[in-house]
């Protein structure tokens, strides 16, 4: 099946732009025959490739990346990751699933920390906890709900009032917050670049090699890039929502563009407005709200704005993000952005990923729902196990569930815009 699109972003990733220039791996060329082909060099794909090499060290393994590592979606997120997932409800079944899920979350987080240490990946991994903050009455209710989940999971927390939030973050904007020590920040482009450079020697990585065709050829799969024809026994699709480009999971996934910006360097005289904590991250109390984090000692990141299936103009994104930034920091109205960029994520109707076999010899993990660093690492590793014939732990399936079907077009688009408009009104000042 011909692939008509791939994540060819019109803007450069700010995280990547802040790093030293990197020499990409060569593009795929010629006729290649391998046992395993992994499509996508993000957190999911690299975890799958590492595990394949661990299980089958003599196998020929290839990872194919459409762009350059660090410029793809894995380098474009906000850089939040955690050794535990605190979500769901206080329903006994939800709590049990959360506990089971955290077995895999914790293992994946430990893998990432170990790899960063072993390979000396300088990615600014910081344990600073996490704040969920509310600017509205509805947001306060969401914070209280998270408090109940923390109680059910026996996770320590601290409720923060407006004055405490202002002291910690410098923003006199939020009414109520909850802080948990379960939370880390990272420079995501540095981490994904380091993981790519740390792949086992038997794994071949090719960048700037978009797969434009995928089809079955007898008992094998044939993948075509602009300059290569790759024949393989097994394909692992780790390109998140872009698996839809090949005709798969169109009834399970929607593609959402989100936008982020990093400020220019903030002058020493203004840095007192960034709060008393050297590092902090704020997640919104509403799913369409704005994410904030401190970047080093002298910058802020703002992430917000959501678009369905196609991006918005860079000019619109810049204006919208500046509005969100300056509402929270009116004393920094003279500060602008140095980097503004978009990225995609795959959402599912019920918040569960799609994970498993979609055809003979063809496997996929998609639908990260905005938490791809640790979840992608966890599911990519287990998908490689499954592709190699290892038994799937039933706890994994019950803990994560599976993406359910979504309405066909045009109902899907109409429904998204109606729900988005309604949720946007509910979000109010959380945006």
Secondary structure as GFF3:
##gff-version 3
##sequence-region A 1 431
A	DSSP	alpha_helix	14	17	.	.	.	ID=ss1
A	DSSP	beta_strand	30	39	.	.	.	ID=ss2
A	DSSP	alpha_helix	43	55	.	.	.	ID=ss3
A	DSSP	beta_strand	61	64	.	.	.	ID=ss4
A	DSSP	three_ten_helix	73	75	.	.	.	ID=ss5
A	DSSP	beta_strand	80	81	.	.	.	ID=ss6
A	DSSP	alpha_helix	92	118	.	.	.	ID=ss7
A	DSSP	beta_strand	126	127	.	.	.	ID=ss8
A	DSSP	beta_strand	130	134	.	.	.	ID=ss9
A	DSSP	alpha_helix	137	153	.	.	.	ID=ss10
A	DSSP	beta_strand	158	161	.	.	.	ID=ss11
A	DSSP	alpha_helix	162	169	.	.	.	ID=ss12
A	DSSP	beta_strand	176	180	.	.	.	ID=ss13
A	DSSP	beta_strand	184	185	.	.	.	ID=ss14
A	DSSP	alpha_helix	188	197	.	.	.	ID=ss15
A	DSSP	beta_strand	203	206	.	.	.	ID=ss16
A	DSSP	beta_strand	211	217	.	.	.	ID=ss17
A	DSSP	beta_strand	220	225	.	.	.	ID=ss18
A	DSSP	beta_strand	228	237	.	.	.	ID=ss19
A	DSSP	three_ten_helix	240	246	.	.	.	ID=ss20
A	DSSP	beta_strand	254	263	.	.	.	ID=ss21
A	DSSP	three_ten_helix	268	274	.	.	.	ID=ss22
A	DSSP	beta_strand	281	284	.	.	.	ID=ss23
A	DSSP	beta_strand	291	295	.	.	.	ID=ss24
A	DSSP	beta_strand	299	308	.	.	.	ID=ss25
A	DSSP	alpha_helix	314	328	.	.	.	ID=ss26
A	DSSP	three_ten_helix	330	332	.	.	.	ID=ss27
A	DSSP	beta_strand	337	347	.	.	.	ID=ss28
A	DSSP	beta_strand	354	359	.	.	.	ID=ss29
A	DSSP	beta_strand	362	366	.	.	.	ID=ss30
A	DSSP	alpha_helix	372	387	.	.	.	ID=ss31
A	DSSP	alpha_helix	394	400	.	.	.	ID=ss32
A	DSSP	alpha_helix	411	427	.	.	.	ID=ss33
A	DSSP	three_ten_helix	428	430	.	.	.	ID=ss34
###
